[in-house]
């Protein structure tokens, strides 16, 4: 799926896109916005599947400074509402060049990885998401693994990057200004700027980032 907008849909699982039962889904320069799931994955629902998401600047939909892929204002509702933008269950997802903004869920407002899922996020902005229970930015649970590289996690409403019986690895990330826990304790963090510091991390800074204009989504 390339250079597409998926918007204003509603479904039980995967308000915008669903990849299920061994499916392989490749997304390039896609916008998945304003979708609603009555269960998991307001924008994108992955169950027993493999997904890649990437972008090429020369074919970006509007050639702006924002990442080529955008998941904005998606909602996962009710008690199973995990992953406002993305829910991964027993799945593998590798994603880059993504803006995950203003999504809502019960757990994992931006991204929720569950039941032995493997998630790799590179060059992403995860901001202003909300989860009523845990992990407004990113939540990994139940033996899942979430790796974040060169990623900004800021201004989420209820926790930044959290794990429940799962593992996190952050490298060269900024995690700042999130309400509650910035990063769950006992995880791997290397060369990151984390508000309040991070015990056990390597090369950790605690310096408020000077973004150019976050009000206009310019996080350079």
KOLBANU-900183 format. One record per residue: residue number from 0; chain; x, y negated, z negated of N, C-alpha, C in turn. Coordinates in Angstrom, 3 decimals. Atoms other than C-alpha are relative to their C-alpha. Layout:
(NUM 'A' (X Y Z) (X Y Z) (X Y Z))
...
//
This chain:
(0 'A' (0.865 1.171 0.000) (0.000 0.000 0.000) (0.907 -1.229 0.000))
(1 'A' (-0.901 1.146 -0.103) (1.712 -3.212 1.113) (-0.782 -1.267 0.353))
(2 'A' (0.547 1.321 -0.313) (0.793 -6.901 1.132) (-1.526 -0.034 -0.095))
(3 'A' (1.440 -0.072 0.205) (-2.670 -6.341 -0.283) (-0.401 -0.685 -1.307))
(4 'A' (0.610 0.518 1.222) (-4.906 -8.071 -2.833) (-1.137 0.934 -0.403))
(5 'A' (1.062 -0.857 0.531) (-7.058 -5.803 -5.015) (-0.625 -0.768 -1.153))
(6 'A' (0.542 0.949 0.971) (-9.458 -7.973 -6.973) (-1.489 0.213 -0.239))
(7 'A' (1.407 0.079 0.402) (-12.742 -8.116 -8.855) (-0.737 1.319 0.230))
(8 'A' (0.639 -1.304 -0.050) (-13.487 -4.400 -9.033) (-0.263 0.501 -1.418))
(9 'A' (0.309 -0.609 1.294) (-14.933 -2.303 -11.857) (-0.211 1.493 0.194))
(10 'A' (0.127 -1.457 -0.105) (-14.640 1.441 -12.451) (0.298 0.605 -1.359))
(11 'A' (-0.215 -0.657 1.289) (-14.378 4.005 -15.248) (1.475 0.131 -0.352))
(12 'A' (-1.432 -0.135 0.249) (-10.619 4.627 -14.885) (0.773 -0.562 1.169))
(13 'A' (-0.672 0.681 -1.090) (-8.429 2.317 -12.856) (-0.920 -0.991 0.674))
(14 'A' (0.896 1.001 -0.556) (-10.388 -0.844 -12.258) (0.387 -0.412 1.411))
(15 'A' (-0.466 0.393 -1.326) (-8.219 -1.742 -9.270) (0.460 1.169 0.837))
(16 'A' (-0.604 -1.122 -0.729) (-6.181 1.323 -8.232) (0.138 1.167 -0.956))
(17 'A' (-0.208 -1.204 0.790) (-6.111 4.918 -9.490) (0.828 0.992 0.807))
(18 'A' (-0.813 -1.055 -0.600) (-3.428 7.535 -8.717) (-0.058 1.198 -0.939))
(19 'A' (0.343 -1.111 0.878) (-4.425 10.946 -10.063) (0.491 1.328 0.558))
(20 'A' (-0.156 -1.419 -0.348) (-3.548 14.647 -10.069) (1.055 0.258 1.067))
(21 'A' (-1.107 -0.272 -0.909) (-0.147 14.741 -8.392) (0.168 -1.002 1.119))
(22 'A' (-0.092 1.004 -1.068) (-0.644 11.676 -6.206) (1.317 -0.759 -0.083))
(23 'A' (-1.130 0.918 -0.070) (2.275 9.519 -5.071) (-0.518 -1.324 0.537))
(24 'A' (0.494 1.326 -0.363) (1.501 5.801 -4.927) (1.181 -0.960 0.102))
(25 'A' (-1.054 0.992 -0.198) (3.877 3.187 -3.481) (-0.652 -1.354 0.274))
(26 'A' (0.562 1.343 -0.118) (2.971 -0.487 -3.932) (1.116 -0.987 0.313))
(27 'A' (-0.984 1.012 -0.375) (4.866 -3.333 -2.235) (-0.700 -1.325 0.217))
(28 'A' (0.559 1.352 -0.137) (4.031 -7.015 -2.609) (-1.524 0.000 -0.117))
(29 'A' (1.444 -0.095 0.206) (0.564 -6.372 -4.032) (-0.437 -0.846 -1.192))
(30 'A' (0.627 0.719 1.100) (-1.701 -8.476 -6.221) (-1.196 0.817 -0.466))
(31 'A' (1.095 -0.771 0.590) (-4.015 -6.564 -8.563) (-0.553 -0.850 -1.143))
(32 'A' (0.466 1.050 0.905) (-6.124 -9.162 -10.347) (-1.497 0.115 -0.294))
(33 'A' (1.406 0.171 0.386) (-9.387 -9.552 -12.265) (-0.839 1.266 0.180))
(34 'A' (0.730 -1.255 -0.048) (-10.351 -5.887 -12.332) (-0.335 0.468 -1.416))
(35 'A' (0.444 -0.499 1.304) (-12.139 -4.055 -15.166) (-0.118 1.514 0.052))
(36 'A' (0.209 -1.429 0.178) (-11.881 -0.448 -16.301) (-0.786 0.221 -1.290))
(37 'A' (0.735 -0.363 1.203) (-14.383 1.026 -18.737) (0.763 1.042 -0.821))
(38 'A' (-0.845 -0.954 0.720) (-11.575 3.359 -19.837) (1.445 -0.489 0.084))
(39 'A' (-1.417 0.348 -0.077) (-7.825 3.290 -19.063) (0.313 -0.771 1.275))
(40 'A' (-0.543 0.629 -1.189) (-5.922 1.043 -16.692) (-0.906 -0.999 0.667))
(41 'A' (0.843 1.023 -0.601) (-7.745 -2.186 -16.010) (0.401 -0.307 1.433))
(42 'A' (-0.473 0.244 -1.354) (-5.564 -2.822 -12.970) (0.393 1.269 0.721))
(43 'A' (-0.583 -1.182 -0.622) (-3.757 0.452 -12.291) (-0.025 1.148 -0.998))
(44 'A' (0.105 -1.181 0.864) (-4.504 3.895 -13.768) (0.765 1.153 0.639))
(45 'A' (-0.831 -1.092 -0.498) (-1.925 6.683 -13.355) (-0.177 1.204 -0.918))
(46 'A' (0.145 -1.234 0.762) (-2.656 10.241 -14.480) (0.632 1.127 0.799))
(47 'A' (-0.691 -1.106 -0.673) (-0.293 13.108 -13.588) (0.452 -0.417 1.394))
(48 'A' (-0.362 0.520 -1.320) (1.160 11.014 -10.785) (1.359 -0.690 -0.035))
(49 'A' (-1.280 0.684 -0.179) (4.250 9.231 -9.457) (-0.271 -1.309 0.738))
(50 'A' (0.283 1.310 -0.582) (4.224 5.510 -8.664) (1.260 -0.845 0.052))
(51 'A' (-1.050 1.007 -0.114) (6.714 2.952 -7.391) (-0.641 -1.330 0.342))
(52 'A' (0.463 1.355 -0.314) (6.222 -0.797 -7.233) (1.227 -0.859 0.235))
(53 'A' (-1.141 0.843 -0.319) (8.630 -3.148 -5.538) (-0.427 -1.156 0.879))
(54 'A' (0.317 1.161 -0.812) (8.852 -6.318 -3.533) (1.167 -0.394 0.873))
(55 'A' (-1.026 0.545 -0.877) (10.737 -7.840 -0.657) (-0.322 -1.462 0.235))
(56 'A' (0.317 1.433 -0.070) (10.979 -11.652 -0.760) (-0.413 -0.474 1.377))
(57 'A' (0.307 0.491 -1.337) (10.841 -12.029 3.009) (-1.445 0.267 0.415))
(58 'A' (1.389 -0.283 -0.356) (7.328 -10.535 3.080) (-0.956 -0.294 -1.149))
(59 'A' (0.873 0.371 1.107) (5.953 -11.996 -0.143) (-1.235 -0.720 0.541))
(60 'A' (1.261 0.539 -0.499) (2.334 -13.064 0.203) (-0.012 -1.525 0.062))
(61 'A' (0.023 1.468 -0.064) (3.009 -16.724 -0.580) (1.385 -0.623 -0.127))
(62 'A' (-1.381 0.487 0.009) (6.825 -17.013 -0.702) (0.272 -0.948 -1.163))
(63 'A' (-0.187 0.878 1.143) (6.694 -18.568 -4.173) (1.130 0.516 -0.872))
(64 'A' (-1.032 -0.409 0.946) (9.100 -18.356 -7.094) (-0.462 1.168 -0.872))
(65 'A' (0.528 -1.061 0.836) (6.812 -15.820 -8.789) (0.335 1.367 0.599))
(66 'A' (-0.265 -1.344 -0.527) (7.466 -12.067 -8.510) (-1.020 0.407 1.061))
(67 'A' (0.835 -0.364 -1.141) (6.047 -10.438 -5.408) (-1.236 0.790 -0.404))
(68 'A' (1.141 -0.768 0.486) (3.778 -8.043 -7.340) (-0.604 -0.699 -1.211))
(69 'A' (0.642 0.722 1.103) (1.195 -9.547 -9.680) (-1.197 0.784 -0.497))
(70 'A' (1.140 -0.639 0.649) (-1.178 -7.929 -12.144) (-0.511 -0.979 -1.043))
(71 'A' (0.453 1.142 0.786) (-3.246 -10.713 -13.672) (-1.461 0.178 -0.387))
(72 'A' (1.369 0.083 0.527) (-6.370 -10.854 -15.866) (-0.816 1.265 0.246))
(73 'A' (0.717 -1.266 -0.031) (-7.244 -7.175 -15.731) (-0.380 0.404 -1.426))
(74 'A' (0.522 -0.352 1.320) (-9.193 -5.610 -18.622) (-0.289 1.496 -0.058))
(75 'A' (0.388 -1.377 0.317) (-9.403 -2.102 -20.094) (-0.803 -0.046 -1.295))
(76 'A' (0.913 0.178 1.122) (-12.353 -1.845 -22.457) (-0.293 1.311 -0.712))
(77 'A' (0.480 -1.054 0.908) (-13.879 0.442 -25.119) (1.148 0.706 -0.712))
(78 'A' (-1.000 -0.641 0.843) (-12.038 2.832 -27.457) (1.125 0.672 0.749))
(79 'A' (-1.048 -0.609 -0.818) (-10.061 4.434 -24.605) (0.733 -1.043 0.832))
(80 'A' (-0.514 1.077 -0.830) (-9.021 1.050 -23.255) (1.481 -0.244 -0.177))
(81 'A' (-1.449 0.155 0.029) (-5.263 1.543 -22.950) (0.489 -0.568 1.334))
(82 'A' (-0.613 0.521 -1.207) (-3.221 -0.486 -20.484) (-0.875 -0.988 0.746))
(83 'A' (0.798 1.008 -0.680) (-4.871 -3.738 -19.502) (0.385 -0.132 1.461))
(84 'A' (-0.471 0.040 -1.391) (-2.713 -4.005 -16.377) (0.270 1.400 0.525))
(85 'A' (-0.426 -1.327 -0.465) (-1.247 -0.475 -16.169) (-0.121 1.003 -1.134))
(86 'A' (0.011 -1.140 0.911) (-1.990 2.797 -17.919) (0.655 1.188 0.700))
(87 'A' (-0.668 -1.184 -0.537) (0.342 5.774 -17.332) (-0.175 1.144 -0.987))
(88 'A' (0.219 -1.197 0.811) (-0.624 9.210 -18.661) (0.667 1.182 0.701))
(89 'A' (-0.759 -1.113 -0.589) (1.778 12.120 -18.032) (0.490 -0.370 1.400))
(90 'A' (-0.368 0.514 -1.316) (3.121 10.015 -15.175) (1.380 -0.637 -0.026))
(91 'A' (-1.286 0.671 -0.174) (6.303 8.464 -13.833) (-0.243 -1.249 0.833))
(92 'A' (0.138 1.252 -0.751) (6.361 4.822 -12.753) (1.312 -0.762 -0.043))
(93 'A' (-1.166 0.872 -0.140) (9.292 2.744 -11.504) (-0.473 -1.269 0.669))
(94 'A' (0.537 1.250 -0.532) (8.432 -0.885 -10.985) (0.998 -1.133 -0.132))
(95 'A' (-0.847 1.178 0.029) (10.267 -4.077 -10.159) (-0.706 -1.177 0.634))
(96 'A' (0.543 1.230 -0.584) (9.545 -7.674 -9.218) (-1.496 -0.119 -0.271))
(97 'A' (1.416 0.036 0.363) (6.282 -7.837 -11.152) (-0.273 -1.080 -1.037))
(98 'A' (0.546 0.920 1.000) (4.324 -10.491 -13.026) (-1.215 0.681 -0.614))
(99 'A' (1.097 -0.634 0.732) (2.066 -8.916 -15.689) (-0.508 -1.036 -0.982))
(100 'A' (0.416 1.226 0.676) (0.009 -11.789 -17.037) (-1.470 0.057 -0.409))
(101 'A' (1.369 0.252 0.482) (-3.103 -12.333 -19.180) (-0.937 1.186 0.197))
(102 'A' (0.830 -1.203 -0.021) (-4.346 -8.756 -19.228) (-0.425 0.345 -1.425))
(103 'A' (0.514 -0.332 1.324) (-6.379 -7.296 -22.122) (-0.354 1.474 -0.102))
(104 'A' (0.323 -1.405 0.254) (-6.800 -3.865 -23.670) (-0.074 0.233 -1.504))
(105 'A' (-0.072 -0.378 1.411) (-7.110 -2.023 -26.954) (1.460 0.223 -0.407))
(106 'A' (-1.431 -0.250 0.220) (-3.492 -0.781 -26.767) (0.736 -0.232 1.318))
(107 'A' (-0.762 0.273 -1.205) (-0.831 -1.941 -24.352) (-0.695 -0.978 0.922))
(108 'A' (0.691 1.001 -0.807) (-2.276 -5.176 -23.058) (0.576 -0.124 1.402))
(109 'A' (-0.631 0.028 -1.307) (0.265 -5.291 -20.252) (0.178 1.385 0.575))
(110 'A' (-0.346 -1.342 -0.470) (1.524 -1.717 -19.942) (-0.119 0.987 -1.143))
(111 'A' (0.099 -1.076 0.985) (0.665 1.478 -21.816) (0.483 1.291 0.627))
(112 'A' (-0.535 -1.284 -0.453) (2.709 4.672 -21.353) (-0.315 1.050 -1.054))
(113 'A' (0.519 -0.964 0.967) (1.218 7.772 -22.960) (0.273 1.431 0.454))
(114 'A' (-0.065 -1.449 -0.235) (1.656 11.544 -23.243) (1.138 0.367 0.961))
(115 'A' (-1.221 -0.395 -0.717) (5.245 12.036 -22.033) (0.167 -0.692 1.352))
(116 'A' (-0.238 0.786 -1.211) (5.178 9.357 -19.365) (1.400 -0.610 -0.034))
(117 'A' (-1.299 0.652 -0.154) (8.407 7.818 -18.078) (-0.192 -1.273 0.803))
(118 'A' (0.230 1.308 -0.617) (8.374 4.122 -17.253) (1.310 -0.767 0.083))
(119 'A' (-1.189 0.834 -0.198) (11.161 1.966 -15.804) (-0.464 -1.319 0.613))
(120 'A' (0.444 1.325 -0.413) (10.540 -1.779 -15.481) (1.235 -0.877 0.198))
(121 'A' (-1.178 0.800 -0.347) (13.089 -4.039 -13.741) (-0.457 -1.349 0.561))
(122 'A' (0.284 1.341 -0.531) (12.960 -7.796 -13.133) (-1.489 -0.327 -0.051))
(123 'A' (1.428 0.279 0.166) (9.497 -8.334 -14.550) (-0.210 -1.116 -1.019))
(124 'A' (0.462 0.959 1.002) (7.663 -11.038 -16.498) (-1.283 0.563 -0.585))
(125 'A' (1.164 -0.545 0.701) (5.201 -9.745 -19.103) (-0.403 -1.041 -1.038))
(126 'A' (0.309 1.182 0.812) (3.419 -12.703 -20.681) (-1.503 -0.163 -0.216))
(127 'A' (1.372 0.426 0.326) (0.215 -13.804 -22.406) (-1.029 1.126 0.077))
(128 'A' (0.928 -1.123 0.052) (-1.299 -10.330 -22.626) (-0.500 0.197 -1.428))
(129 'A' (0.583 -0.197 1.324) (-3.476 -9.195 -25.520) (-0.431 1.450 -0.167))
(130 'A' (0.503 -1.323 0.375) (-4.184 -5.888 -27.254) (-0.546 -0.097 -1.408))
(131 'A' (0.632 0.133 1.311) (-6.549 -5.613 -30.167) (0.593 0.947 -1.027))
(132 'A' (-0.551 -0.977 0.936) (-4.725 -2.623 -31.679) (1.517 -0.034 -0.058))
(133 'A' (-1.467 -0.109 0.045) (-1.054 -2.328 -30.661) (0.610 -0.344 1.348))
(134 'A' (-0.823 0.209 -1.171) (1.518 -3.575 -28.199) (-0.624 -0.833 1.092))
(135 'A' (0.609 0.848 -1.022) (0.129 -6.552 -26.334) (0.824 -0.060 1.279))
(136 'A' (-0.851 0.020 -1.188) (3.124 -6.594 -23.993) (0.161 1.387 0.590))
(137 'A' (-0.267 -1.377 -0.436) (4.290 -2.971 -23.692) (-0.192 0.932 -1.181))
(138 'A' (0.176 -1.022 1.022) (3.256 0.107 -25.671) (0.348 1.361 0.592))
(139 'A' (-0.317 -1.377 -0.367) (4.845 3.555 -25.370) (-0.417 0.900 -1.151))
(140 'A' (0.536 -0.866 1.041) (3.257 6.455 -27.236) (0.124 1.471 0.392))
(141 'A' (0.116 -1.449 -0.188) (3.304 10.225 -27.687) (1.040 0.561 0.968))
(142 'A' (-1.136 -0.577 -0.731) (6.763 11.238 -26.424) (0.268 -0.647 1.359))
(143 'A' (-0.288 0.722 -1.239) (6.840 8.677 -23.628) (1.315 -0.770 -0.138))
(144 'A' (-1.222 0.794 -0.050) (9.928 6.717 -22.574) (-0.247 -1.253 0.836))
(145 'A' (0.122 1.261 -0.739) (9.924 3.062 -21.534) (1.359 -0.681 0.036))
(146 'A' (-1.274 0.682 -0.201) (13.052 1.442 -20.100) (-0.270 -1.350 0.654))
(147 'A' (0.168 1.354 -0.533) (13.111 -2.331 -19.531) (1.369 -0.579 0.300))
(148 'A' (-1.240 0.625 -0.425) (15.903 -4.019 -17.570) (-0.302 -1.391 0.552))
(149 'A' (0.135 1.354 -0.556) (16.235 -7.769 -16.904) (-1.454 -0.455 -0.006))
(150 'A' (1.431 0.262 0.095) (12.672 -8.269 -18.110) (-0.290 -0.996 -1.115))
(151 'A' (0.411 1.021 0.955) (11.001 -11.164 -19.955) (-1.338 0.407 -0.598))
(152 'A' (1.235 -0.335 0.707) (8.372 -10.324 -22.590) (-0.259 -1.127 -0.993))
(153 'A' (0.181 1.212 0.796) (7.003 -13.551 -24.049) (-1.476 -0.326 -0.191))
(154 'A' (1.304 0.631 0.269) (3.938 -15.129 -25.650) (-1.171 0.956 0.118))
(155 'A' (1.109 -0.939 0.065) (1.875 -11.965 -25.962) (-0.665 -0.102 -1.364))
(156 'A' (0.808 0.361 1.151) (-0.893 -12.121 -28.535) (0.188 0.893 -1.220))
(157 'A' (-0.084 -0.931 1.132) (-0.284 -9.044 -30.715) (1.100 1.005 0.269))
(158 'A' (-1.209 -0.811 -0.155) (3.261 -7.606 -30.598) (0.554 -0.083 1.425))
(159 'A' (-0.676 0.066 -1.289) (5.812 -7.557 -27.817) (0.172 1.356 0.642))
(160 'A' (-0.311 -1.318 -0.558) (7.299 -4.113 -27.092) (0.019 0.994 -1.159))
(161 'A' (0.122 -0.887 1.155) (6.273 -1.280 -29.410) (-0.074 1.458 0.429))
(162 'A' (0.000 -1.440 -0.241) (6.542 2.487 -29.705) (-0.705 0.707 -1.138))
(163 'A' (0.595 -0.898 0.976) (4.489 5.128 -31.470) (0.355 1.422 0.382))
(164 'A' (-0.504 -1.332 -0.341) (6.297 8.504 -31.473) (0.500 0.027 1.443))
(165 'A' (-0.502 0.152 -1.358) (8.068 7.341 -28.304) (1.327 -0.745 -0.069))
(166 'A' (-1.303 0.663 -0.013) (11.360 5.765 -27.206) (0.007 -1.175 0.961))
(167 'A' (-0.168 1.211 -0.785) (12.268 2.326 -25.876) (1.483 -0.248 0.230))
(168 'A' (-1.370 0.431 -0.283) (15.454 1.132 -24.196) (-0.066 -1.320 0.759))
(169 'A' (0.028 1.328 -0.600) (15.907 -2.567 -23.436) (1.426 -0.452 0.282))
(170 'A' (-1.309 0.522 -0.372) (18.882 -4.062 -21.583) (-0.176 -1.330 0.709))
(171 'A' (0.020 1.335 -0.611) (19.389 -7.739 -20.759) (-1.428 -0.530 0.129))
(172 'A' (1.386 0.461 0.027) (15.827 -8.629 -21.745) (-0.145 -1.186 -0.957))
(173 'A' (0.402 1.050 0.931) (14.232 -11.639 -23.429) (-1.339 0.404 -0.592))
(174 'A' (1.239 -0.339 0.701) (11.595 -10.782 -26.051) (-0.192 -1.064 -1.070))
(175 'A' (0.059 1.197 0.844) (10.452 -13.976 -27.726) (-1.422 -0.562 -0.022))
(176 'A' (1.256 0.721 0.109) (7.392 -15.780 -29.021) (-1.237 0.867 0.031))
(177 'A' (1.150 -0.887 0.090) (5.174 -12.739 -29.341) (-0.509 0.032 -1.439))
(178 'A' (0.549 -0.073 1.351) (2.822 -12.557 -32.311) (0.295 1.376 -0.587))
(179 'A' (-0.277 -1.281 0.638) (3.812 -9.868 -34.801) (1.352 0.551 0.403))
(180 'A' (-1.259 -0.685 -0.295) (6.523 -7.319 -34.036) (0.488 -0.344 1.400))
(181 'A' (-0.573 0.246 -1.321) (8.866 -8.264 -31.213) (0.362 1.320 0.681))
(182 'A' (-0.387 -1.321 -0.510) (10.422 -4.793 -30.726) (-0.045 0.974 -1.176))
(183 'A' (0.069 -0.994 1.074) (9.698 -1.675 -32.772) (1.402 0.369 -0.496))
(184 'A' (-1.298 -0.338 0.594) (12.509 -0.687 -35.142) (0.475 1.354 0.515))
(185 'A' (-0.586 -1.284 -0.316) (14.902 2.137 -34.381) (0.099 0.321 1.476))
(186 'A' (-0.081 -0.224 -1.436) (14.977 1.678 -30.605) (1.336 -0.526 0.542))
(187 'A' (-1.240 0.458 -0.617) (17.796 0.868 -28.162) (-0.196 -1.400 0.589))
(188 'A' (0.037 1.350 -0.560) (18.460 -2.778 -27.371) (1.433 -0.460 0.217))
(189 'A' (-1.353 0.388 -0.366) (21.566 -4.031 -25.550) (-0.035 -1.314 0.763))
(190 'A' (-0.150 1.286 -0.694) (22.506 -7.576 -24.544) (-1.346 -0.675 0.222))
(191 'A' (1.327 0.602 -0.081) (19.011 -8.909 -25.289) (-0.098 -1.228 -0.895))
(192 'A' (0.356 1.136 0.846) (17.653 -12.165 -26.696) (-1.346 0.326 -0.646))
(193 'A' (1.193 -0.448 0.707) (15.134 -11.068 -29.337) (-0.240 -0.921 -1.192))
(194 'A' (0.303 0.906 1.094) (13.412 -13.478 -31.699) (0.141 0.717 -1.345))
(195 'A' (-0.252 -0.602 1.301) (14.581 -12.767 -35.238) (1.149 0.975 -0.008))
(196 'A' (-1.082 -0.977 -0.087) (17.436 -10.577 -33.994) (-0.551 1.417 0.042))
(197 'A' (0.430 -1.400 -0.040) (17.393 -6.795 -33.872) (1.072 0.882 -0.629))
(198 'A' (-0.941 -0.849 0.727) (19.085 -4.538 -36.393) (0.299 1.257 0.796))
(199 'A' (-0.414 -1.193 -0.720) (21.095 -1.791 -34.760) (0.208 -0.204 1.482))
(200 'A' (-0.213 0.288 -1.407) (21.163 -3.467 -31.363) (1.437 -0.416 0.262))
(201 'A' (-1.345 0.389 -0.397) (24.317 -4.363 -29.445) (-0.061 -1.260 0.851))
(202 'A' (-0.028 1.239 -0.758) (25.075 -7.872 -28.218) (-1.321 -0.744 -0.027))
(203 'A' (1.320 0.612 0.129) (21.792 -9.272 -29.550) (0.120 -1.486 -0.338))
(204 'A' (0.112 1.420 0.298) (21.039 -13.010 -29.475) (-1.341 -0.278 -0.652))
(205 'A' (1.260 0.495 0.567) (18.385 -14.891 -31.420) (-0.071 -1.495 0.292))
(206 'A' (0.003 1.381 -0.457) (18.176 -18.104 -29.391) (-1.266 -0.241 0.823))
(207 'A' (1.216 0.284 -0.745) (14.948 -19.658 -28.175) (0.338 -0.306 1.455))
(208 'A' (-0.345 0.218 -1.410) (15.044 -19.452 -24.375) (-0.523 -1.340 0.502))
(209 'A' (0.396 1.279 -0.601) (14.870 -22.671 -22.367) (-0.465 0.255 1.426))
(210 'A' (0.563 -0.233 -1.322) (12.621 -21.705 -19.498) (-0.288 -1.341 0.672))
(211 'A' (0.179 1.257 -0.719) (12.151 -24.307 -16.795) (-1.382 -0.594 -0.230))
(212 'A' (1.364 0.521 0.174) (8.353 -24.619 -17.031) (-0.959 1.166 -0.197))
(213 'A' (0.867 -1.169 0.205) (6.523 -21.687 -18.627) (-1.486 -0.295 0.176))
(214 'A' (1.380 0.356 -0.213) (3.242 -23.592 -18.471) (-0.446 0.170 1.454))
(215 'A' (0.259 -0.236 -1.430) (3.498 -23.259 -14.691) (0.563 1.341 0.443))
(216 'A' (-0.490 -1.367 -0.248) (4.781 -19.669 -14.977) (1.395 0.031 0.612))
(217 'A' (-1.371 0.037 -0.501) (8.324 -20.720 -14.110) (0.931 0.410 -1.136))
(218 'A' (-0.817 -0.544 1.088) (10.397 -18.492 -16.392) (1.466 0.128 0.392))
(219 'A' (-1.422 0.002 -0.345) (13.737 -19.192 -14.729) (0.790 -0.679 -1.109))
//
